[in-house]
Amino acid sequence: MATFNQQNQVVQTQYNAEVINFGAAATPEDFLKQLKVLQTELSKAIEEEAVTGEDAVDAESHLKKTILQTESKNPEKSSIIKNLNQAKELVNGATNLTTAISKAVEVAGNLF
């Protein structure tokens, strides 16, 4: 059995998101549902201070812009992807959110 010496390690604030499954999004409607789950998880991460300050405000803003764009009659793929990428950079301390947003970018590229 392996043993690990974790002496003197410093761990930043960690946040474990619930299940966000962009891989199952086969339609823009499915994608929108997962964006709203992501929005809820971002709010939780902010409450737990895994994302703070201006980064929290800006990440929320970019995610809201993504949702608005997805809900529009003619969603612009470039705008969706740009806002998701900007949100991803702002939540880099919350690994699960970063992973979910990366998958969202990939799925958006195929859906729109």
C-alpha positions as CSV (number, residue, x, y, z in Angstrom):
1,M,0.0,0.0,0.0
2,A,1.3,3.5,-0.9
3,T,1.8,6.1,1.8
4,F,2.0,9.8,1.2
5,N,3.9,12.3,3.2
6,Q,1.7,15.4,3.2
7,Q,3.7,17.3,5.7
8,N,3.9,21.0,5.2
9,Q,1.3,21.1,2.4
10,V,-0.8,24.2,2.1
11,V,-4.2,23.7,0.4
12,Q,-6.1,26.7,-0.9
13,T,-9.9,26.9,-0.5
14,Q,-11.4,23.9,-2.3
15,Y,-14.9,23.6,-3.7
16,N,-16.5,20.4,-4.9
17,A,-19.4,21.1,-7.3
18,E,-22.4,18.8,-7.7
19,V,-22.9,16.9,-10.9
20,I,-22.9,19.2,-13.9
21,N,-23.2,17.1,-17.1
22,F,-22.6,19.1,-20.3
23,G,-21.7,15.8,-22.1
24,A,-25.4,14.8,-22.0
25,A,-26.5,18.1,-23.6
26,A,-27.7,17.1,-27.1
27,T,-29.8,20.2,-27.7
28,P,-29.6,23.9,-26.9
29,E,-32.3,23.4,-24.3
30,D,-30.3,20.7,-22.6
31,F,-27.3,23.0,-22.7
32,L,-29.3,25.8,-21.1
33,K,-30.4,23.5,-18.3
34,Q,-26.8,22.6,-17.5
35,L,-25.8,26.3,-17.6
36,K,-28.4,27.0,-14.9
37,V,-27.0,24.1,-12.8
38,L,-23.6,25.6,-13.3
39,Q,-25.0,29.0,-12.2
40,T,-26.3,27.5,-9.0
41,E,-23.0,25.8,-8.3
42,L,-21.1,29.1,-9.0
43,S,-23.4,30.8,-6.4
44,K,-22.6,28.0,-3.9
45,A,-18.8,28.4,-4.6
46,I,-19.1,32.1,-4.0
47,E,-21.0,31.5,-0.7
48,E,-18.2,29.1,0.4
49,E,-15.6,31.7,-0.7
50,A,-14.0,29.4,-3.2
51,V,-14.5,32.3,-5.7
52,T,-14.3,35.8,-4.2
53,G,-14.3,39.5,-4.8
54,E,-14.3,40.9,-8.3
55,D,-13.6,37.4,-9.7
56,A,-16.9,36.3,-8.3
57,V,-18.9,39.3,-9.6
58,D,-17.3,39.0,-13.1
59,A,-17.7,35.2,-13.3
60,E,-21.4,35.6,-12.5
61,S,-21.7,38.3,-15.1
62,H,-20.1,36.2,-17.8
63,L,-22.3,33.2,-17.0
64,K,-25.4,35.4,-17.1
65,K,-24.3,36.7,-20.5
66,T,-23.9,33.1,-21.6
67,I,-27.3,32.2,-20.5
68,L,-28.9,35.2,-22.1
69,Q,-27.1,34.5,-25.4
70,T,-28.2,30.8,-25.2
71,E,-31.8,31.9,-24.7
72,S,-31.8,34.3,-27.6
73,K,-33.4,33.4,-31.0
74,N,-30.1,33.5,-32.7
75,P,-27.4,32.5,-30.3
76,E,-23.9,33.5,-31.3
77,K,-21.4,30.7,-30.7
78,S,-18.5,33.1,-30.5
79,S,-20.1,35.1,-27.7
80,I,-21.1,32.0,-25.8
81,I,-17.6,30.5,-26.0
82,K,-15.9,33.9,-25.2
83,N,-18.0,34.4,-22.0
84,L,-17.5,30.8,-20.9
85,N,-13.8,31.1,-21.3
86,Q,-13.7,34.3,-19.4
87,A,-15.8,32.8,-16.6
88,K,-13.4,29.8,-16.5
89,E,-10.4,32.0,-16.0
90,L,-12.1,33.6,-13.0
91,V,-13.0,30.4,-11.2
92,N,-9.7,28.7,-11.6
93,G,-9.5,28.0,-7.8
94,A,-12.7,25.9,-8.0
95,T,-11.4,23.0,-10.1
96,N,-14.7,21.2,-10.7
97,L,-16.3,24.4,-12.0
98,T,-13.3,24.9,-14.3
99,T,-13.7,21.4,-15.6
100,A,-17.5,21.9,-16.1
101,I,-16.9,25.2,-18.0
102,S,-14.3,23.6,-20.2
103,K,-16.8,20.9,-21.2
104,A,-19.4,23.6,-21.8
105,V,-17.1,25.3,-24.2
106,E,-16.5,22.1,-26.1
107,V,-20.3,21.3,-26.2
108,A,-21.2,24.9,-27.3
109,G,-18.7,24.6,-30.2
110,N,-20.7,21.6,-31.4
111,L,-24.3,22.8,-30.7
112,F,-24.2,26.3,-32.0
